Amino acid sequence: MKQVLLDCDVLLDVLLKRQPFVLDSAQVLDAVATVKIEGYLAGHAVTNIYYILRRQFMQNCHSRSHPRQSGLA
């Protein structure tokens, strides 16, 4: 079985639905889930994924609680 070291962007593409990469990344993760390949992550990828997801979540929360008002500088 082929062993593949996955970049954290593969997971982030799927988790954040980032276009245009989400479909290709989902296919890679599906291959891992169906045991067609063995997928691995570097140890530092876990903390990078956490940091990026948390930052994105915080930005989304901030933008929802402070909507921009049109016409104001």
N, CA, C and O of each residue as an XYZ file, in Angstrom:
292
protein
N       0.852     -1.177      0.000
C       0.000      0.000      0.000
C       0.900      1.244      0.000
O       1.927      1.300      0.677
N       0.476      2.220     -0.775
C       1.230      3.464     -0.891
C       1.072      4.296      0.379
O      -0.036      4.459      0.889
N       2.187      4.819      0.884
C       2.184      5.690      2.047
C       2.396      7.124      1.582
O       3.298      7.404      0.793
N       1.546      8.040      2.084
C       1.568      9.424      1.622
C       1.639     10.359      2.821
O       0.867     10.220      3.770
N       2.563     11.308      2.777
C       2.643     12.352      3.793
C       1.782     13.506      3.310
O       2.086     14.142      2.300
N       0.704     13.772      4.041
C      -0.245     14.802      3.636
C       0.171     16.159      4.168
O       0.573     16.294      5.323
N       0.071     17.145      3.325
C       0.263     18.518      3.750
C      -0.977     18.956      4.512
O      -2.083     18.506      4.211
N      -0.803     19.821      5.486
C      -1.964     20.262      6.276
C      -2.985     20.989      5.406
O      -4.159     21.049      5.770
N      -2.578     21.533      4.285
C      -3.511     22.214      3.394
C      -4.574     21.273      2.834
O      -5.680     21.709      2.516
N      -4.253     19.997      2.711
C      -5.239     19.034      2.217
C      -6.426     18.980      3.179
O      -7.580     19.023      2.752
N      -6.140     18.888      4.461
C      -7.222     18.875      5.454
C      -7.916     20.219      5.529
O      -9.142     20.279      5.621
N      -7.154     21.292      5.492
C      -7.750     22.626      5.578
C      -8.654     22.912      4.384
O      -9.696     23.550      4.533
N      -8.263     22.447      3.212
C      -9.096     22.649      2.025
C     -10.488     22.068      2.240
O     -11.491     22.682      1.874
N     -10.541     20.885      2.833
C     -11.825     20.224      3.051
C     -12.565     20.867      4.224
O     -13.751     21.178      4.114
N     -11.877     21.064      5.333
C     -12.538     21.613      6.522
C     -13.076     23.019      6.310
O     -14.123     23.380      6.846
N     -12.345     23.818      5.515
C     -12.760     25.203      5.266
C     -13.443     25.377      3.911
O     -13.806     26.486      3.521
N     -13.611     24.257      3.200
C     -14.251     24.270      1.874
C     -13.608     25.298      0.950
O     -14.290     26.094      0.306
N     -12.276     25.262      0.902
C     -11.531     26.236      0.101
C     -11.537     25.830     -1.372
O     -11.142     24.725     -1.744
N     -11.992     26.752     -2.172
C     -12.021     26.553     -3.624
C     -10.702     27.042     -4.215
O     -10.117     27.982     -3.677
N     -10.229     26.468     -5.257
C     -10.792     25.377     -6.067
C     -10.276     24.007     -5.643
O     -10.407     23.047     -6.402
N      -9.694     23.891     -4.451
C      -8.976     22.676     -4.064
C      -9.800     21.656     -3.302
O      -9.360     20.520     -3.126
N     -10.983     22.035     -2.846
C     -11.748     21.172     -1.950
C     -12.062     19.811     -2.560
O     -11.991     18.805     -1.853
N     -12.400     19.741     -3.820
C     -12.757     18.451     -4.430
C     -11.558     17.513     -4.535
O     -11.665     16.328     -4.217
N     -10.427     18.036     -4.978
C      -9.224     17.200     -5.080
C      -8.769     16.728     -3.705
O      -8.400     15.566     -3.533
N      -8.794     17.621     -2.738
C      -8.383     17.255     -1.384
C      -9.334     16.233     -0.778
O      -8.898     15.319     -0.077
N     -10.624     16.376     -1.039
C     -11.603     15.410     -0.541
C     -11.360     14.026     -1.141
O     -11.553     13.017     -0.464
N     -10.943     13.971     -2.388
C     -10.645     12.686     -3.019
C      -9.443     12.023     -2.347
O      -9.423     10.806     -2.164
N      -8.452     12.819     -1.985
C      -7.285     12.272     -1.291
C      -7.705     11.716      0.068
O      -7.321     10.603      0.428
N      -8.488     12.481      0.818
C      -8.939     12.009      2.134
C      -9.851     10.793      2.014
O      -9.834      9.922      2.883
N     -10.642     10.724      0.953
C     -11.479      9.556      0.718
C     -10.612      8.320      0.457
O     -10.939      7.223      0.910
N      -9.522      8.499     -0.264
C      -8.614      7.375     -0.522
C      -8.002      6.864      0.780
O      -7.779      5.663      0.936
N      -7.734      7.768      1.704
C      -7.225      7.360      3.015
C      -8.332      6.643      3.796
O      -8.090      5.591      4.389
N      -9.528      7.200      3.799
C     -10.642      6.637      4.558
C     -11.041      5.252      4.059
O     -11.479      4.410      4.843
N     -10.890      5.017      2.777
C     -11.250      3.716      2.202
C     -10.042      2.784      2.095
O     -10.101      1.751      1.428
N      -8.970      3.155      2.747
C      -7.745      2.366      2.878
C      -7.117      2.023      1.518
O      -6.552      0.943      1.344
N      -7.220      2.936      0.577
C      -6.530      2.768     -0.701
C      -5.092      3.239     -0.575
O      -4.207      2.740     -1.270
N      -4.857      4.199      0.313
C      -3.516      4.685      0.628
C      -3.441      4.890      2.145
O      -4.463      5.021      2.818
N      -2.214      4.917      2.665
C      -1.994      5.247      4.073
C      -1.592      6.711      4.138
O      -0.586      7.115      3.553
N      -2.375      7.496      4.845
C      -2.092      8.920      4.949
C      -1.485      9.263      6.293
O      -1.930      8.772      7.331
N      -0.467     10.108      6.270
C       0.224     10.544      7.475
C       0.305     12.066      7.493
O       0.324     12.719      6.450
N       0.352     12.614      8.708
C       0.566     14.048      8.909
C       1.827     14.229      9.724
O       2.117     13.441     10.624
N       2.574     15.269      9.406
C       3.714     15.629     10.251
C       3.172     16.131     11.582
O       2.066     16.667     11.639
N       3.931     15.963     12.637
C       3.496     16.373     13.960
C       3.112     17.836     14.047
O       2.131     18.188     14.703
N       3.885     18.694     13.384
C       3.603     20.131     13.449
C       2.329     20.502     12.692
O       1.786     21.587     12.900
N       1.851     19.631     11.828
C       0.641     19.932     11.057
C      -0.575     20.046     11.966
O      -1.476     20.841     11.698
N      -0.609     19.269     13.023
C      -1.759     19.294     13.927
C      -1.895     20.674     14.568
O      -2.994     21.226     14.616
N      -0.800     21.231     15.056
C      -0.864     22.560     15.672
C      -1.135     23.636     14.629
O      -1.833     24.608     14.917
N      -0.599     23.480     13.429
C      -0.879     24.450     12.357
C      -2.360     24.441     11.993
O      -2.962     25.500     11.816
N      -2.946     23.263     11.880
C      -4.366     23.146     11.538
C      -5.214     23.778     12.636
O      -6.159     24.513     12.349
N      -4.879     23.495     13.886
C      -5.609     24.087     15.008
C      -5.540     25.609     14.956
O      -6.559     26.287     15.090
N      -4.334     26.145     14.761
C      -4.142     27.595     14.731
C      -4.967     28.240     13.621
O      -5.641     29.244     13.850
N      -4.915     27.671     12.430
C      -5.611     28.254     11.282
C      -7.125     28.141     11.445
O      -7.849     29.092     11.148
N      -7.610     26.993     11.911
C      -9.051     26.837     12.128
C      -9.547     27.786     13.216
O     -10.618     28.379     13.085
N      -8.777     27.929     14.281
C      -9.175     28.831     15.367
C      -9.202     30.274     14.882
O     -10.131     31.019     15.196
N      -8.189     30.672     14.119
C      -8.135     32.041     13.589
C      -9.325     32.304     12.669
O      -9.941     33.367     12.737
N      -9.648     31.340     11.810
C     -10.784     31.485     10.903
C     -12.087     31.580     11.685
O     -12.944     32.407     11.373
N     -12.237     30.737     12.700
C     -13.436     30.757     13.528
C     -13.583     32.106     14.232
O     -14.675     32.672     14.274
N     -12.494     32.612     14.778
C     -12.539     33.896     15.483
C     -12.882     35.040     14.521
O     -13.634     35.944     14.886
N     -12.347     35.010     13.313
C     -12.672     36.039     12.322
C     -14.152     35.979     11.971
O     -14.806     37.015     11.847
N     -14.679     34.774     11.812
C     -16.104     34.624     11.494
C     -16.979     35.127     12.633
O     -17.986     35.794     12.395
N     -16.605     34.815     13.853
C     -17.375     35.291     15.017
C     -17.314     36.806     15.114
O     -18.322     37.455     15.392
N     -16.146     37.365     14.886
C     -15.978     38.817     14.973
C     -16.801     39.524     13.897
O     -17.442     40.537     14.176
N     -16.789     39.004     12.687
C     -17.518     39.655     11.599
C     -19.034     39.555     11.814
O     -19.776     40.431     11.369
N     -19.496     38.504     12.486
C     -20.928     38.366     12.766
C     -21.374     39.293     13.890
O     -22.494     39.804     13.877
N     -20.491     39.505     14.863
C     -20.886     40.353     15.994
C     -20.672     41.820     15.734
O     -21.214     42.652     16.462
N     -19.891     42.176     14.710
C     -19.632     43.567     14.353
C     -19.827     43.774     12.857
O     -18.855     44.009     12.138
N     -21.043     43.693     12.382
C     -21.260     43.868     10.928
C     -20.880     45.278     10.504
O     -21.109     46.246     11.229
N     -20.311     45.370      9.348
C     -19.935     46.697      8.816
C     -21.183     47.451      8.406
O     -22.122     46.888      7.845
N     -21.166     48.718      8.697
C     -22.285     49.556      8.307
C     -21.881     50.321      7.070
O     -20.876     51.031      7.068
N     -22.658     50.176      6.025
C     -22.322     50.842      4.767
C     -22.425     52.354      4.927
O     -23.299     52.869      5.624
N     -21.519     53.037      4.272
C     -21.533     54.504      4.279
C     -20.742     55.124      5.408
O     -20.598     56.346      5.444
N     -20.220     54.328      6.340
C     -19.437     54.871      7.433
C     -17.977     54.514      7.231
O     -17.649     53.400      6.823
N     -17.117     55.455      7.516
C     -15.685     55.217      7.348
C     -15.085     54.651      8.606
O     -13.883     54.386      8.651
